[in-house]
């Protein structure tokens, strides 16, 4: 059974989300503080955490930072703050998505389902036997969609599930320009009602992981005012 940890200091929100999630067959635990969330993350071992930013002790961003030191659990940030910086900072330290209050519980459940459908982190994918080569080969870069592995030269690249999906979407059509809206639909998997610039945050993280210089990119190019494109041609 998929396990979801709901972290929010408002008891009514926890009760409502728990009811909707359990109706979908998820096992649910609740935490009202950041410290309780970190304890439950170890004992309950959730597959996904719904994490409120505005907690009474440790804020949600600090909880997320601590989670990321030991776990690749999926994290959906929940925020009542309108400031864009909080949302983008949350995503840049490893959140998979965010939901803004006030929200529909059905929307939250839909987000949870979408995030859980994503593949596992590529660092967790291991294989004891060699497979038939299926990687996409580019100059200095290999992407294996089946194993969800990426290599630059001989170096494996550690990517989150969402970062891999974003890279695969771009690399599937080298040279094609994808708008932010198209990438949100293709990678996030639903109509996205937040700030489209969350794509920029994940592209920045992806470039960092690939060693791609944003000022003079060799892998992911920016098309100003539109979106992004994959620059390498198949080898």
N, C-alpha and C positions, 0 to 999 in steps of 0.2 A: 504494500500500500504506500502511495506517495505521501510523504510527510511535509506539512507546511507549518512554519512557525510565524504567528501573527504577533508583531511587536508594536504596541501603541499604548499610550498612557490613558486613553479614553476607553473606559470599560464598555460603553455601548457600541463603539466601533468594533472592538474585539468580539463581542457577542454576535453582532450581525455578520461580520466576515466569517466567523467560525461556523455559523449556521449555514451560510451559503456554500462554504467550502466542503463541509461535511456532507451536504446534500449531493455534492459531486463525487463523493467517495474518498475524499482525502482525510488522512489522519491529521488532526490539528492540535497544537499546543499554543498557549498564550503567554506573553510576557508584558509587563507594564513598565519595565525599566530596562535600560541598556545593559546593566550588569546581569539582571536575570536572563536577558536574551543571550548573553555570552555563555552563561552556565548551561542553558537549555540547548544551545547550539552544540555543545559537547555531549550532553547526555541524550537528547532527543534525536540528534543527527538529522536535521531536516534536509529535504531535497530543495526547498525554496523557503526564503525568508521574506515576509512582507514587513518592511522596516520603516517606521515613522521617523522622520528627521527630528521632530521636536519632542524629545524625551526628557524627563525631569532630572536625570543624573548625567550619564554620558549621552551626548546627542547622537543621532543616527549615523552621521558621517564618521564619528569616532568608532562606533560599534562596527560599521562596515570596514573601516581600516583594520581593526583588530581581527575581524572575521577573515579578511583576505590574507592575513599572515599565516593562517593554518588551513584554509578551506577555499574551494572553488564553488561552494554552494551558490545557487542562483539567488540573487537579491533584487527585489523590486522595492524601490524607495517610495514611501508615501509622504507627501508634504502638503502643508497648508500655506507655505511661503510662496509669495509671488515672485520674489527676486530670482531672476534667471541664474545668477551665479551659484545659488545653492543647488539647483538642479544639475547644472553642468559639472560642478565640482563633485557632486555625488556620483555622477556617471563616470567621471575621469578616474575615480579611485576604485572602480570595479563594479558599479551597479549595472545590472542587465536592463533595467527599465525603470520608469517612475510613473506614479499616478498622483494627480493633484486633487486635493480636497476642495470642495465637496465632490464625491464620486458616487457612481452607481455601483452597488455590490456586484451586479452582473458584469459590469465593465472590469472590475478587479478580477473576477473569476476568469473572464476571457483573457486578460493579460497573463494570469498565472498559467493557463492552458498553453498559450502561445510560447511563453518562455520555456516551459517544461518540454515542449516538442523539439526544442533545439538540441543539437547533438552534444555529446560530452566534450569537456575540455580536451584539446588535443594532447596535452601532457599526460592524460589518463589513458590514452589509447595505446595499447601494447599488443604485439602479435608475436607468438612463439615461432611461427613458420613464415617464410617469405611468401608474398602474394604475387600474382601476376601483375607486372607493372601497369598501373593505371593512372599514374601521376601526370598532371599537365606540366610539360617542360617548357620553361622559358630561360633566357640567358641568365644564369646565376640564381635561378629560383625554380623550385619544384613544389607543386601543390597536389596533394593526393586527396581527392574528395571522399573516397571510400574509407581510408584510414584516418581522414581528417588530420593530416600531417602536412607541415610546411617546412621546407629547408631552403636556406640561402647558402649556396655552395655546399659544404659538408656540415653546416651548422643547423641543428634543429631549432625551429622558432616556436617559442611558447606563446600560444594565443588562447584567449577565452573563446568559448563557443560562438559568441556573437561576433567577435573579431574575425574568426575563421569564416563565418557565413558572409560577412561583409566583403572579405577578400575574395571568396569564391564567386560571389555575385559579380564583382567587378571583373575578375579574371575570366569569367565565362564568355565575355564578349570584349576582347581587347580592342581598344580604340573607341568603343562606344561611350558616349557621354550619358551618365545616369544622373537624373536630377535627385535632389534630396528626397523628394516625395516618392520617387520610384524606388529608391533604396530602402526607405522606411517600409513601403508596402512589400517589397521583395524579401527583405531580411527580417524585419520585425514581425511581418506576417499579418498585419491588420491595418485598418484605417487609423492613423496616428493623429491625435488631437493636440499634442503638445508642441513644443518648439522644434522645428525641423533642424535646428542647429545642433541637436544632440548627435546628428550624423557627423558633424565636424569634430566633436570630441572623440568619437570612436575612430575616425580616420586618423586623427592625431596620434592616438594610442597605437594604432596599427602601423603607422609610419615609424614610430619609435621602435616597435618590436622588430620591424624589418630593416632598420638602419637606413631608412629612406629620408633624405633631406628635403624638408618641405620647401626650402628656398630653391632647390635645384633637384626636383624629384626624378627618380628613375623608375619607380614602380607605380605610384598613384599620383596622377596629375589633377590639379584643380582647374576647373573651367569657371572662371569668375562669374558670379551671378547665376550660375546654373547648378553645378554639382561637381562630379568627379569622373575620371576615366582611368582605366588600366593602361599603362604605357608600354609594357613589354609585349613583344610579338612572340608567338609560339616558336620554340626552337626546332 
